[in-house]
Amino acid sequence: MTASVQQPVLPALEQWSNVDNDGFFNAWRWNRYKAYLERTGLESGCDIDAIWPQIKDAKSILDIGSGFGRVIEHLRARGYKGHITAIEKCSHMVDFLKKRWSHDAKVQIIHGDILKVIPMQKFDVGLWMWSGIADFNPIEQTKLIQQFGRSCGALVVDVACHITHPIGTILSNNTYQHRMADTILCGYLPTRLDMEFYCRKSKFVELMNKQYFTAGKIDRVMHQLRVV
Ligand SMILES: C[S@@+](CC[C@H](N)C(=O)[O-])C[C@H]1O[C@@H](n2cnc3c(N)ncnc32)[C@H](O)[C@@H]1O
């Protein structure tokens, strides 16, 4: 008898939300994470290099959707000495982060869903890297940018310029649904116009957006927002 893999039911293209991605991230173990990282070319921390002059003197940084802590690794490797608060929804990644950073009193790990848990502290900078914003639908993205406008003095939002998911991904404009084994990843890649809209709805203004290339020669854009 052959074991069959239960295919997930895809939500209607315009009706997904962040919670539909829970299965994908819960199954996202270190090997799969590394494979994705290599494909994007972000392993070297070229995104952190691209923003380093603007963040190196921040006293506190909020790492939004920290995953296995790639951003924390690159910040500390470049000599960042300030406080880092990482928030992550997935319990196995949180366990990993707590063990990895237990020696560093200036790294705080929060297990929580950013749609529900709002850290009480204020942060100089929020870092929302590796298209983390795309894991939320446009309504959730609007709400979260408003929320970060209340807790972060500045926000960096890093997104891919193009959808780079494999063949078989369902696409409609900037929305995608990608199957991975028995899980799905739904996403919405915000455009520059979307970012302008989110800023108008929040306390942020966009200072600049900077295009850069990863080691894999994939073009990405970094939006730098600041509270006015
Ligand atoms: C693309 S990964 C980015 C990882 C990391 N920021 C980096 O740049 O390497 C997105 C991360 O956001 C987390 N995430 C997704 N939805 C979340 C939510 N609602 N609250 C907190 N974390 C969430 C996922 O579990 C995943 O680890």
The ligand as an SDF file (V2000), in Angstrom:
LIG
                    3D

 27 29  0  0  0  0  0  0  0  0999 V2000
   10.3470   34.7890    5.5480 C   0  0  0  0  0  0  0  0  0  0  0  0
   10.6050   34.3910    7.2390 S   0  0  0  0  0  0  0  0  0  0  0  0
   11.7450   35.6460    7.6570 C   0  0  0  0  0  0  0  0  0  0  0  0
   12.7350   35.2240    8.7410 C   0  0  0  0  0  0  0  0  0  0  0  0
   13.7070   36.3210    9.1820 C   0  0  0  0  0  0  0  0  0  0  0  0
   13.0600   37.5990    9.4600 N   0  0  0  0  0  0  0  0  0  0  0  0
   14.8190   36.5360    8.1840 C   0  0  0  0  0  0  0  0  0  0  0  0
   14.8630   37.6100    7.5580 O   0  0  0  0  0  0  0  0  0  0  0  0
   15.6380   35.6460    8.0150 O   0  0  0  0  0  0  0  0  0  0  0  0
    9.0930   34.9470    7.9750 C   0  0  0  0  0  0  0  0  0  0  0  0
    8.9340   34.5660    9.4470 C   0  0  0  0  0  0  0  0  0  0  0  0
    7.7880   35.2360    9.9840 O   0  0  0  0  0  0  0  0  0  0  0  0
    7.1130   34.3640   10.8620 C   0  0  0  0  0  0  0  0  0  0  0  0
    5.7090   34.7760   10.9580 N   0  0  0  0  0  0  0  0  0  0  0  0
    4.7290   34.6170   10.0300 C   0  0  0  0  0  0  0  0  0  0  0  0
    3.5700   35.0930   10.5020 N   0  0  0  0  0  0  0  0  0  0  0  0
    3.8110   35.5840   11.7470 C   0  0  0  0  0  0  0  0  0  0  0  0
    2.9970   36.2050   12.7420 C   0  0  0  0  0  0  0  0  0  0  0  0
    1.7010   36.4000   12.5590 N   0  0  0  0  0  0  0  0  0  0  0  0
    3.5850   36.5830   13.9090 N   0  0  0  0  0  0  0  0  0  0  0  0
    4.9120   36.3570   14.1270 C   0  0  0  0  0  0  0  0  0  0  0  0
    5.7360   35.7590   13.2310 N   0  0  0  0  0  0  0  0  0  0  0  0
    5.1760   35.3790   12.0480 C   0  0  0  0  0  0  0  0  0  0  0  0
    7.2830   32.9950   10.2320 C   0  0  0  0  0  0  0  0  0  0  0  0
    7.0780   31.9500   11.1750 O   0  0  0  0  0  0  0  0  0  0  0  0
    8.7100   33.0780    9.7040 C   0  0  0  0  0  0  0  0  0  0  0  0
    9.6300   32.6240   10.6470 O   0  0  0  0  0  0  0  0  0  0  0  0
  1  2  1  0
  2  3  1  0
  2 10  1  0
  3  4  1  0
  4  5  1  0
  5  6  1  0
  5  7  1  0
  7  8  2  0
  7  9  1  0
 10 11  1  0
 11 12  1  0
 11 26  1  0
 12 13  1  0
 13 14  1  0
 13 24  1  0
 14 15  1  0
 14 23  1  0
 15 16  2  0
 16 17  1  0
 17 18  1  0
 17 23  2  0
 18 19  1  0
 18 20  2  0
 20 21  1  0
 21 22  2  0
 22 23  1  0
 24 25  1  0
 24 26  1  0
 26 27  1  0
M  CHG  2   2   1   9  -1
M  END
$$$$
